[in-house]
């Protein structure tokens, strides 16, 4: 079950960046219909990932991947500017998500020790 949840987590991160990309290029009504469908899929995958993984961690990864993915897309796809400050703040987001995940693992191990 955990592997399936990780797959849903990866999918929600990918769909998060897809709909943000869609916001940047949408110019026709059918584009917006497609974006709404992508958003619906995104939230479906997000809810499925939360079934077996800690919700706080899932949301942090989802939001972090969306933020960093959108910033990178702005730089590489839409010719946005790059700066060392942007890179440092993206690194800070990634480190924050990693540390949150590590702290969740530590909490789960402590609960398991207490139950044994």
C-alpha positions in Angstrom: 0.0 0.0 0.0 2.9 2.4 0.8 4.3 2.1 -2.8 0.9 3.0 -4.3 0.7 6.0 -2.0 4.2 7.1 -3.1 3.1 6.8 -6.7 0.0 9.0 -6.0 2.3 11.5 -4.3 4.6 11.7 -7.3 1.5 12.0 -9.6 0.1 14.8 -7.5 3.4 16.7 -7.7 3.5 16.3 -11.5 -0.1 17.4 -11.9 0.6 20.4 -9.7 3.2 21.7 -12.1 1.1 20.8 -15.1 -1.8 23.0 -14.1 0.5 25.8 -13.2 2.0 25.5 -16.7 -1.5 25.5 -18.1 -2.3 28.8 -16.3 0.6 30.3 -18.1 -0.3 29.2 -21.6 -4.1 29.1 -21.6 -5.7 31.3 -24.1 -8.8 29.4 -25.3 -11.9 28.3 -23.3 -11.1 24.6 -23.9 -7.7 25.2 -22.3 -9.4 26.2 -19.1 -11.6 23.1 -19.2 -8.5 20.9 -19.6 -6.9 22.8 -16.7 -9.9 22.2 -14.4 -9.7 18.4 -15.3 -6.0 18.4 -14.4 -6.7 20.2 -11.1 -9.4 17.6 -10.3 -6.9 14.7 -11.0 -4.3 16.5 -8.9 -6.6 16.7 -5.9 -7.7 13.1 -6.4 -4.1 11.9 -6.4 -3.4 14.2 -3.3 -6.3 12.6 -1.4 -5.2 9.1 -2.3 -1.6 9.8 -1.2 -3.0 11.0 2.2 -4.7 7.6 2.8 -1.5 5.9 3.8 1.1 8.7 4.3 1.1 11.4 6.9 -1.0 14.3 5.6 1.4 17.0 6.8 4.3 15.4 4.9 2.2 14.8 1.8 1.0 18.4 1.7 4.5 19.7 2.4 6.0 17.6 -0.5 3.0 18.6 -2.7 3.4 22.3 -2.0 7.2 22.2 -2.1 7.3 20.4 -5.4 4.8 22.8 -6.8 6.7 25.8 -5.6 10.1 24.7 -6.8 8.7 23.1 -10.0 6.9 26.3 -10.8 10.0 28.5 -10.1 12.2 26.2 -12.3 9.5 26.2 -15.0 9.5 30.0 -14.9 13.3 30.1 -15.4 13.7 27.4 -18.0 10.4 27.4 -20.0 9.2 31.0 -19.7 12.7 32.7 -19.7 12.4 34.0 -16.2 15.4 35.3 -14.3 17.7 33.2 -12.2 19.5 34.4 -9.2 21.6 32.8 -6.4 18.9 34.0 -4.0 16.2 32.1 -5.9 18.4 29.0 -5.9 19.0 29.3 -2.1 15.4 29.7 -1.3 14.4 26.7 -3.5 17.1 24.7 -1.7 15.7 25.9 1.7 12.2 24.6 0.6 13.6 21.2 -0.4 15.6 20.9 2.9 12.5 21.9 4.9 10.5 19.1 3.2 13.3 16.6 3.8 13.6 17.5 7.4 9.8 17.3 7.9 9.8 13.8 6.4 12.7 12.7 8.6 10.9 14.1 11.7 7.8 12.1 10.7 9.9 8.9 10.5 11.4 9.6 13.9 7.9 10.1 15.4 6.7 6.8 13.9 9.7 4.9 15.2 9.1 6.3 18.7 5.4 5.3 18.6 6.5 1.8 17.5 8.9 1.5 20.4 6.2 2.7 22.9 3.7 0.1 21.5 6.2 -2.8 21.8 
